[in-house]
Amino acid sequence: MFTTTVVLASLMATALAFPSVEQPLVVNGQTATVGQFPYQVLLKVELPQGRALCGGSLLSEQWVLTAGHCTQGAKSFEVTLGAVDFDGDNDDGRVVLTATEYYRHEKYNPLFASNDVAVVKLPKAVEFNDRVQAVKLPTGSDSFDGQKVVVSGWGLQKNGGNVADKLQYAPLKVISNNECSKTYSPLVIKKTTLCAKGEHKESPCNGDSGGPLVLEGSNVQVGVVSFGHAVGCEQGLPGAFARLTSFVDWVKQKTGL
């Protein structure tokens, strides 16, 4: 009998107070330059048991898109915009805000990681500049199968490792859901799921949850980092993302965009 607990691994890094975590950054990625991913958001999630790390993307001057599981139990979010370094002074050009208002998809199912999207409202509008810009939402119903995409985040660079000092990114290619189901299961890989894998074992990992997957050479976001395989991030297996074309209407309804 298929069990999701064996196959799925959340890509949310917990217990940030410790130098490493025992959960499945971008594996085999490259270091980003300032302004290369101006829509990238760093989320430090305040939970009753401590802090957790997630990614996100800036939708507008006052809204951030992230994964639904990144908001479970959240009391607040430290939201960092315009950063490449994980740690840094506020005078390095980054914008740091504390947010408390968020909306998780009403049909989010943690068991199957379905409908794994949420939006976080910033306490005030931010100003766009060379380092801070919004993503573009996808249009239509393209499956994007075979298209080149890019994932980015500060998550673990290897299983059991540390979060990245600097923002990492990696090229991936979208694969069909049928192909992805061979790794996971049709019970998990739904129409609202998008899968992508790297040619050289590039992969999102813990701490990348909620981060953006965009079409290569553009800022059109097609996926939200959701989960990976429980065997670990370094195996070259496909990463799973919330398929953003399935959630554009929901995002617009919640944010008014």
Phi and psi restraints in degrees (value plus and minus 20) as a CYANA .aco file:
   2 PHE   PHI     -90.5   -50.5
   2 PHE   PSI     111.9   151.9
   3 THR   PHI    -144.0  -104.0
   3 THR   PSI     104.4   144.4
   4 THR   PHI     -86.2   -46.2
   4 THR   PSI     -48.5    -8.5
   5 THR   PHI     -84.9   -44.9
   5 THR   PSI     -43.4    -3.4
   6 VAL   PHI     -99.7   -59.7
   6 VAL   PSI     -51.4   -11.4
   7 VAL   PHI    -116.9   -76.9
   7 VAL   PSI     -58.4   -18.4
   8 LEU   PHI    -109.1   -69.1
   8 LEU   PSI     122.0   162.0
   9 ALA   PHI    -153.2  -113.2
   9 ALA   PSI      99.1   139.1
  10 SER   PHI     -80.3   -40.3
  10 SER   PSI     122.1   162.1
  11 LEU   PHI    -123.9   -83.9
  11 LEU   PSI      11.8    51.8
  12 MET   PHI    -122.8   -82.8
  12 MET   PSI     103.7   143.7
  13 ALA   PHI    -108.7   -68.7
  13 ALA   PSI     110.6   150.6
  14 THR   PHI    -133.3   -93.3
  14 THR   PSI     150.8   190.8
  15 ALA   PHI      37.0    77.0
  15 ALA   PSI      39.2    79.2
  16 LEU   PHI     -86.0   -46.0
  16 LEU   PSI     -33.0     7.0
  17 ALA   PHI     -91.1   -51.1
  17 ALA   PSI     -34.7     5.3
  18 PHE   PHI    -120.9   -80.9
  18 PHE   PSI     131.8   171.8
  19 PRO   PHI     -87.5   -47.5
  19 PRO   PSI     -42.0    -2.0
  20 SER   PHI    -167.3  -127.3
  20 SER   PSI     142.1   182.1
  21 VAL   PHI    -149.5  -109.5
  21 VAL   PSI     133.1   173.1
  22 GLU   PHI    -118.4   -78.4
  22 GLU   PSI      40.6    80.6
  23 GLN   PHI    -163.2  -123.2
  23 GLN   PSI     136.5   176.5
  26 VAL   PHI    -119.6   -79.6
  26 VAL   PSI     100.7   140.7
  27 VAL   PHI     -96.7   -56.7
  27 VAL   PSI     114.7   154.7
  28 ASN   PHI      39.8    79.8
  28 ASN   PSI      14.5    54.5
  29 GLY   PHI    -113.1   -73.1
  29 GLY   PSI    -196.9  -156.9
  30 GLN   PHI    -138.5   -98.5
  30 GLN   PSI     137.0   177.0
  31 THR   PHI    -103.5   -63.5
  31 THR   PSI     110.7   150.7
  32 ALA   PHI     -98.2   -58.2
  32 ALA   PSI     137.0   177.0
  33 THR   PHI    -122.3   -82.3
  33 THR   PSI     142.3   182.3
  34 VAL   PHI     -80.1   -40.1
  34 VAL   PSI     107.8   147.8
  35 GLY   PHI      64.6   104.6
  35 GLY   PSI     -22.8    17.2
  36 GLN   PHI     -89.8   -49.8
  36 GLN   PSI     -55.2   -15.2
  37 PHE   PHI    -147.8  -107.8
  37 PHE   PSI      52.8    92.8
  38 PRO   PHI     -88.4   -48.4
  38 PRO   PSI     -31.7     8.3
  39 TYR   PHI    -111.1   -71.1
  39 TYR   PSI     -27.9    12.1
  40 GLN   PHI     -88.5   -48.5
  40 GLN   PSI     115.2   155.2
  41 VAL   PHI    -140.4  -100.4
  41 VAL   PSI     118.5   158.5
  42 LEU   PHI    -123.7   -83.7
  42 LEU   PSI     102.7   142.7
  43 LEU   PHI    -134.7   -94.7
  43 LEU   PSI     101.9   141.9
  44 LYS   PHI    -126.2   -86.2
  44 LYS   PSI      91.6   131.6
  45 VAL   PHI    -113.9   -73.9
  45 VAL   PSI     105.0   145.0
  46 GLU   PHI    -106.3   -66.3
  46 GLU   PSI      96.7   136.7
  47 LEU   PHI    -138.1   -98.1
  47 LEU   PSI     141.5   181.5
  48 PRO   PHI     -76.1   -36.1
  48 PRO   PSI     -52.3   -12.3
  49 GLN   PHI    -114.7   -74.7
  49 GLN   PSI     -15.4    24.6
  50 GLY   PHI     115.8   155.8
  50 GLY   PSI    -177.3  -137.3
  51 ARG   PHI    -124.3   -84.3
  51 ARG   PSI     129.7   169.7
  52 ALA   PHI    -149.9  -109.9
  52 ALA   PSI     136.9   176.9
  53 LEU   PHI    -128.7   -88.7
  53 LEU   PSI     111.6   151.6
  54 CYS   PHI    -160.1  -120.1
  54 CYS   PSI     149.4   189.4
  55 GLY   PHI    -128.6   -88.6
  55 GLY   PSI     159.5   199.5
  56 GLY   PHI    -189.9  -149.9
  56 GLY   PSI     158.5   198.5
  57 SER   PHI    -157.0  -117.0
  57 SER   PSI     126.0   166.0
  58 LEU   PHI    -103.6   -63.6
  58 LEU   PSI      99.5   139.5
  59 LEU   PHI    -108.0   -68.0
  59 LEU   PSI     -52.7   -12.7
  60 SER   PHI    -182.9  -142.9
  60 SER   PSI    -192.3  -152.3
  61 GLU   PHI     -82.1   -42.1
  61 GLU   PSI     -38.0     2.0
  62 GLN   PHI    -157.2  -117.2
  62 GLN   PSI      -9.7    30.3
  63 TRP   PHI    -153.2  -113.2
  63 TRP   PSI     120.0   160.0
  64 VAL   PHI    -141.5  -101.5
  64 VAL   PSI     117.8   157.8
  65 LEU   PHI    -120.7   -80.7
  65 LEU   PSI     115.7   155.7
  66 THR   PHI    -169.6  -129.6
  66 THR   PSI    -192.8  -152.8
  67 ALA   PHI    -103.9   -63.9
  67 ALA   PSI     128.2   168.2
  68 GLY   PHI     -79.9   -39.9
  68 GLY   PSI     -59.3   -19.3
  69 HIS   PHI     -90.5   -50.5
  69 HIS   PSI     -35.9     4.1
  70 CYS   PHI     -93.1   -53.1
  70 CYS   PSI     -34.7     5.3
  71 THR   PHI    -123.7   -83.7
  71 THR   PSI     -22.6    17.4
  72 GLN   PHI     -85.6   -45.6
  72 GLN   PSI      99.9   139.9
  73 GLY   PHI      55.5    95.5
  73 GLY   PSI     -13.8    26.2
  74 ALA   PHI     -90.3   -50.3
  74 ALA   PSI     113.7   153.7
  75 LYS   PHI    -114.6   -74.6
  75 LYS   PSI     -55.3   -15.3
  76 SER   PHI    -183.8  -143.8
  76 SER   PSI     151.8   191.8
  77 PHE   PHI    -152.8  -112.8
  77 PHE   PSI     110.1   150.1
  78 GLU   PHI    -109.0   -69.0
  78 GLU   PSI      93.8   133.8
  79 VAL   PHI    -125.3   -85.3
  79 VAL   PSI     101.7   141.7
  80 THR   PHI    -135.7   -95.7
  80 THR   PSI     108.3   148.3
  81 LEU   PHI    -138.9   -98.9
  81 LEU   PSI     132.2   172.2
  82 GLY   PHI      52.4    92.4
  82 GLY   PSI       2.7    42.7
  83 ALA   PHI    -130.8   -90.8
  83 ALA   PSI     132.2   172.2
  84 VAL   PHI    -135.0   -95.0
  84 VAL   PSI     -64.5   -24.5
  85 ASP   PHI     -93.3   -53.3
  85 ASP   PSI     117.5   157.5
  86 PHE   PHI     -82.3   -42.3
  86 PHE   PSI     -66.8   -26.8
  87 ASP   PHI    -129.4   -89.4
  87 ASP   PSI     125.1   165.1
  88 GLY   PHI    -197.7  -157.7
  88 GLY   PSI     144.6   184.6
  89 ASP   PHI     -96.7   -56.7
  89 ASP   PSI     129.6   169.6
  90 ASN   PHI     -85.0   -45.0
  90 ASN   PSI     -35.1     4.9
  91 ASP   PHI    -111.7   -71.7
  91 ASP   PSI      -8.0    32.0
  92 ASP   PHI    -110.1   -70.1
  92 ASP   PSI      -9.7    30.3
  93 GLY   PHI      84.0   124.0
  93 GLY   PSI     -29.1    10.9
  94 ARG   PHI     -97.7   -57.7
  94 ARG   PSI     139.3   179.3
  95 VAL   PHI    -137.0   -97.0
  95 VAL   PSI     106.7   146.7
  96 VAL   PHI    -142.6  -102.6
  96 VAL   PSI     104.0   144.0
  97 LEU   PHI    -152.5  -112.5
  97 LEU   PSI     136.9   176.9
  98 THR   PHI    -130.3   -90.3
  98 THR   PSI     104.0   144.0
  99 ALA   PHI    -136.0   -96.0
  99 ALA   PSI     126.3   166.3
 100 THR   PHI    -147.3  -107.3
 100 THR   PSI     -32.5     7.5
 101 GLU   PHI    -120.2   -80.2
 101 GLU   PSI     108.5   148.5
 102 TYR   PHI    -173.0  -133.0
 102 TYR   PSI     141.9   181.9
 103 TYR   PHI    -152.8  -112.8
 103 TYR   PSI     103.4   143.4
 104 ARG   PHI    -121.1   -81.1
 104 ARG   PSI     126.5   166.5
 105 HIS   PHI     -75.4   -35.4
 105 HIS   PSI     113.1   153.1
 106 GLU   PHI     -83.2   -43.2
 106 GLU   PSI     -45.1    -5.1
 107 LYS   PHI    -124.8   -84.8
 107 LYS   PSI      -0.5    39.5
 108 TYR   PHI     -81.0   -41.0
 108 TYR   PSI     110.6   150.6
 109 ASN   PHI    -143.0  -103.0
 109 ASN   PSI      86.2   126.2
 110 PRO   PHI     -85.4   -45.4
 110 PRO   PSI     -45.9    -5.9
 111 LEU   PHI     -86.5   -46.5
 111 LEU   PSI     -62.0   -22.0
 112 PHE   PHI    -128.3   -88.3
 112 PHE   PSI     -14.4    25.6
 113 ALA   PHI      33.0    73.0
 113 ALA   PSI      17.5    57.5
 114 SER   PHI    -114.2   -74.2
 114 SER   PSI     132.3   172.3
 115 ASN   PHI      33.5    73.5
 115 ASN   PSI      24.1    64.1
 116 ASP   PHI    -106.4   -66.4
 116 ASP   PSI      44.0    84.0
 117 VAL   PHI    -154.9  -114.9
 117 VAL   PSI     133.5   173.5
 118 ALA   PHI    -175.6  -135.6
 118 ALA   PSI     139.4   179.4
 119 VAL   PHI    -145.9  -105.9
 119 VAL   PSI     123.3   163.3
 120 VAL   PHI    -137.6   -97.6
 120 VAL   PSI     111.1   151.1
 121 LYS   PHI    -115.0   -75.0
 121 LYS   PSI     106.3   146.3
 122 LEU   PHI     -94.1   -54.1
 122 LEU   PSI     130.9   170.9
 123 PRO   PHI     -89.2   -49.2
 123 PRO   PSI     -38.4     1.6
 124 LYS   PHI    -174.8  -134.8
 124 LYS   PSI     140.5   180.5
 125 ALA   PHI     -90.3   -50.3
 125 ALA   PSI     122.3   162.3
 126 VAL   PHI    -123.0   -83.0
 126 VAL   PSI     137.3   177.3
 127 GLU   PHI    -113.5   -73.5
 127 GLU   PSI     114.7   154.7
 128 PHE   PHI     -97.1   -57.1
 128 PHE   PSI     125.1   165.1
 129 ASN   PHI    -172.9  -132.9
 129 ASN   PSI    -185.4  -145.4
 130 ASP   PHI     -83.4   -43.4
 130 ASP   PSI     -43.5    -3.5
 131 ARG   PHI    -121.1   -81.1
 131 ARG   PSI     -36.2     3.8
 132 VAL   PHI    -148.8  -108.8
 132 VAL   PSI      90.3   130.3
 133 GLN   PHI    -163.4  -123.4
 133 GLN   PSI     141.0   181.0
 134 ALA   PHI    -111.5   -71.5
 134 ALA   PSI     132.7   172.7
 135 VAL   PHI     -95.4   -55.4
 135 VAL   PSI     149.6   189.6
 136 LYS   PHI    -127.3   -87.3
 136 LYS   PSI     116.9   156.9
 137 LEU   PHI     -97.8   -57.8
 137 LEU   PSI     127.2   167.2
 138 PRO   PHI     -93.4   -53.4
 138 PRO   PSI     138.1   178.1
 139 THR   PHI    -142.2  -102.2
 139 THR   PSI     139.7   179.7
 140 GLY   PHI      56.9    96.9
 140 GLY   PSI    -182.3  -142.3
 141 SER   PHI    -150.5  -110.5
 141 SER   PSI       9.6    49.6
 142 ASP   PHI     -78.1   -38.1
 142 ASP   PSI     118.6   158.6
 143 SER   PHI     -99.6   -59.6
 143 SER   PSI     -41.0    -1.0
 144 PHE   PHI      45.6    85.6
 144 PHE   PSI      -7.7    32.3
 145 ASP   PHI     -74.6   -34.6
 145 ASP   PSI     110.9   150.9
 146 GLY   PHI      62.3   102.3
 146 GLY   PSI     -25.8    14.2
 147 GLN   PHI    -104.2   -64.2
 147 GLN   PSI     129.5   169.5
 148 LYS   PHI    -102.9   -62.9
 148 LYS   PSI     116.8   156.8
 149 VAL   PHI    -156.9  -116.9
 149 VAL   PSI     148.7   188.7
 150 VAL   PHI    -153.7  -113.7
 150 VAL   PSI     111.7   151.7
 151 VAL   PHI    -131.3   -91.3
 151 VAL   PSI     128.5   168.5
 152 SER   PHI    -163.9  -123.9
 152 SER   PSI     132.1   172.1
 153 GLY   PHI     149.8   189.8
 153 GLY   PSI     155.6   195.6
 154 TRP   PHI    -125.9   -85.9
 154 TRP   PSI      -5.9    34.1
 155 GLY   PHI     -87.1   -47.1
 155 GLY   PSI    -193.7  -153.7
 156 LEU   PHI     -81.6   -41.6
 156 LEU   PSI     123.7   163.7
 157 GLN   PHI    -114.6   -74.6
 157 GLN   PSI     -29.9    10.1
 158 LYS   PHI    -180.5  -140.5
 158 LYS   PSI     140.9   180.9
 159 ASN   PHI     -79.2   -39.2
 159 ASN   PSI     110.9   150.9
 160 GLY   PHI      52.9    92.9
 160 GLY   PSI     -10.8    29.2
 161 GLY   PHI    -110.1   -70.1
 161 GLY   PSI    -179.5  -139.5
 162 ASN   PHI    -124.6   -84.6
 162 ASN   PSI     142.5   182.5
 163 VAL   PHI     -88.1   -48.1
 163 VAL   PSI     139.9   179.9
 164 ALA   PHI     -94.9   -54.9
 164 ALA   PSI     121.8   161.8
 165 ASP   PHI     -89.9   -49.9
 165 ASP   PSI     -53.4   -13.4
 166 LYS   PHI    -148.9  -108.9
 166 LYS   PSI     132.5   172.5
 167 LEU   PHI     -76.1   -36.1
 167 LEU   PSI     110.9   150.9
 168 GLN   PHI    -132.1   -92.1
 168 GLN   PSI     135.4   175.4
 169 TYR   PHI    -165.7  -125.7
 169 TYR   PSI     139.2   179.2
 170 ALA   PHI    -170.6  -130.6
 170 ALA   PSI     122.0   162.0
 171 PRO   PHI     -99.6   -59.6
 171 PRO   PSI     117.3   157.3
 172 LEU   PHI    -152.3  -112.3
 172 LEU   PSI     152.1   192.1
 173 LYS   PHI    -149.6  -109.6
 173 LYS   PSI     113.9   153.9
 174 VAL   PHI     -89.0   -49.0
 174 VAL   PSI     113.4   153.4
 175 ILE   PHI    -133.3   -93.3
 175 ILE   PSI     141.5   181.5
 176 SER   PHI     -89.7   -49.7
 176 SER   PSI     135.6   175.6
 177 ASN   PHI     -84.9   -44.9
 177 ASN   PSI     -50.8   -10.8
 178 ASN   PHI     -82.5   -42.5
 178 ASN   PSI     -64.9   -24.9
 179 GLU   PHI     -85.1   -45.1
 179 GLU   PSI     -60.7   -20.7
 180 CYS   PHI     -85.2   -45.2
 180 CYS   PSI     -52.6   -12.6
 181 SER   PHI     -85.1   -45.1
 181 SER   PSI     -39.5     0.5
 182 LYS   PHI     -90.7   -50.7
 182 LYS   PSI     -45.9    -5.9
 183 THR   PHI    -108.0   -68.0
 183 THR   PSI     -60.8   -20.8
 184 TYR   PHI    -125.3   -85.3
 184 TYR   PSI    -125.1   -85.1
 185 SER   PHI    -191.1  -151.1
 185 SER   PSI     129.5   169.5
 186 PRO   PHI     -79.1   -39.1
 186 PRO   PSI     -43.1    -3.1
 187 LEU   PHI     -85.2   -45.2
 187 LEU   PSI     -47.4    -7.4
 188 VAL   PHI    -121.4   -81.4
 188 VAL   PSI     -61.3   -21.3
 189 ILE   PHI    -107.4   -67.4
 189 ILE   PSI      76.0   116.0
 190 LYS   PHI    -120.5   -80.5
 190 LYS   PSI     157.9   197.9
 191 LYS   PHI     -81.1   -41.1
 191 LYS   PSI     -47.4    -7.4
 192 THR   PHI    -106.9   -66.9
 192 THR   PSI     -12.7    27.3
 193 THR   PHI    -125.4   -85.4
 193 THR   PSI     121.8   161.8
 194 LEU   PHI    -142.5  -102.5
 194 LEU   PSI     116.4   156.4
 195 CYS   PHI    -137.9   -97.9
 195 CYS   PSI     126.8   166.8
 196 ALA   PHI    -169.3  -129.3
 196 ALA   PSI     130.0   170.0
 197 LYS   PHI    -162.0  -122.0
 197 LYS   PSI     138.8   178.8
 198 GLY   PHI    -116.1   -76.1
 198 GLY   PSI     135.2   175.2
 199 GLU   PHI     -94.9   -54.9
 199 GLU   PSI     -43.3    -3.3
 200 HIS   PHI    -144.5  -104.5
 200 HIS   PSI      22.7    62.7
 201 LYS   PHI      43.6    83.6
 201 LYS   PSI       4.4    44.4
 202 GLU   PHI     -88.6   -48.6
 202 GLU   PSI     124.1   164.1
 203 SER   PHI    -183.9  -143.9
 203 SER   PSI     126.8   166.8
 204 PRO   PHI     -90.1   -50.1
 204 PRO   PSI     138.3   178.3
 205 CYS   PHI    -163.7  -123.7
 205 CYS   PSI    -194.5  -154.5
 206 ASN   PHI     -76.9   -36.9
 206 ASN   PSI     113.9   153.9
 207 GLY   PHI      80.8   120.8
 207 GLY   PSI     -34.8     5.2
 208 ASP   PHI    -110.2   -70.2
 208 ASP   PSI     -30.0    10.0
 209 SER   PHI     -67.7   -27.7
 209 SER   PSI     117.7   157.7
 210 GLY   PHI      64.5   104.5
 210 GLY   PSI     -30.1     9.9
 211 GLY   PHI     -94.9   -54.9
 211 GLY   PSI     148.3   188.3
 212 PRO   PHI    -107.2   -67.2
 212 PRO   PSI     124.9   164.9
 213 LEU   PHI    -136.8   -96.8
 213 LEU   PSI      95.9   135.9
 214 VAL   PHI    -138.2   -98.2
 214 VAL   PSI     136.9   176.9
 215 LEU   PHI     -85.1   -45.1
 215 LEU   PSI     116.8   156.8
 216 GLU   PHI     -77.6   -37.6
 216 GLU   PSI     115.1   155.1
 217 GLY   PHI      58.3    98.3
 217 GLY   PSI      -8.4    31.6
 218 SER   PHI    -166.0  -126.0
 218 SER   PSI     155.7   195.7
 219 ASN   PHI    -133.3   -93.3
 219 ASN   PSI      10.3    50.3
 220 VAL   PHI    -107.7   -67.7
 220 VAL   PSI      94.9   134.9
 221 GLN   PHI    -106.9   -66.9
 221 GLN   PSI     111.1   151.1
 222 VAL   PHI    -136.6   -96.6
 222 VAL   PSI     -33.8     6.2
 223 GLY   PHI    -168.8  -128.8
 223 GLY   PSI     137.9   177.9
 224 VAL   PHI    -140.5  -100.5
 224 VAL   PSI     104.2   144.2
 225 VAL   PHI     -75.3   -35.3
 225 VAL   PSI     105.3   145.3
 226 SER   PHI    -140.0  -100.0
 226 SER   PSI     -83.6   -43.6
 227 PHE   PHI    -173.2  -133.2
 227 PHE   PSI     144.8   184.8
 228 GLY   PHI    -151.3  -111.3
 228 GLY   PSI    -196.0  -156.0
 229 HIS   PHI    -102.5   -62.5
 229 HIS   PSI     123.9   163.9
 230 ALA   PHI     -86.9   -46.9
 230 ALA   PSI     -35.1     4.9
 231 VAL   PHI     -92.5   -52.5
 231 VAL   PSI     -33.9     6.1
 232 GLY   PHI     104.9   144.9
 232 GLY   PSI     144.7   184.7
 233 CYS   PHI    -102.4   -62.4
 233 CYS   PSI     -35.0     5.0
 234 GLU   PHI    -116.3   -76.3
 234 GLU   PSI     -10.6    29.4
 235 GLN   PHI    -109.9   -69.9
 235 GLN   PSI     -27.2    12.8
 236 GLY   PHI      58.3    98.3
 236 GLY   PSI      -4.7    35.3
 237 LEU   PHI     -99.6   -59.6
 237 LEU   PSI     137.9   177.9
 238 PRO   PHI     -82.1   -42.1
 238 PRO   PSI     125.5   165.5
 239 GLY   PHI    -113.6   -73.6
 239 GLY   PSI     129.7   169.7
 240 ALA   PHI    -130.7   -90.7
 240 ALA   PSI     120.1   160.1
 241 PHE   PHI    -152.5  -112.5
 241 PHE   PSI     130.2   170.2
 242 ALA   PHI     -90.2   -50.2
 242 ALA   PSI     105.3   145.3
 243 ARG   PHI     -95.4   -55.4
 243 ARG   PSI      90.6   130.6
 244 LEU   PHI     -88.3   -48.3
 244 LEU   PSI     -47.7    -7.7
 245 THR   PHI     -80.1   -40.1
 245 THR   PSI     -44.7    -4.7
 246 SER   PHI     -98.4   -58.4
 246 SER   PSI     -33.4     6.6
 247 PHE   PHI    -144.1  -104.1
 247 PHE   PSI     -13.7    26.3
 248 VAL   PHI     -79.4   -39.4
 248 VAL   PSI     -65.3   -25.3
 249 ASP   PHI     -82.1   -42.1
 249 ASP   PSI     -60.6   -20.6
 250 TRP   PHI     -83.4   -43.4
 250 TRP   PSI     -64.4   -24.4
 251 VAL   PHI     -80.0   -40.0
 251 VAL   PSI     -66.1   -26.1
 252 LYS   PHI     -84.9   -44.9
 252 LYS   PSI     -58.1   -18.1
 253 GLN   PHI     -83.7   -43.7
 253 GLN   PSI     -61.4   -21.4
 254 LYS   PHI     -96.5   -56.5
 254 LYS   PSI     -52.3   -12.3
 255 THR   PHI    -124.1   -84.1
 255 THR   PSI     -38.0     2.0
 256 GLY   PHI      57.1    97.1
 256 GLY   PSI      -6.3    33.7
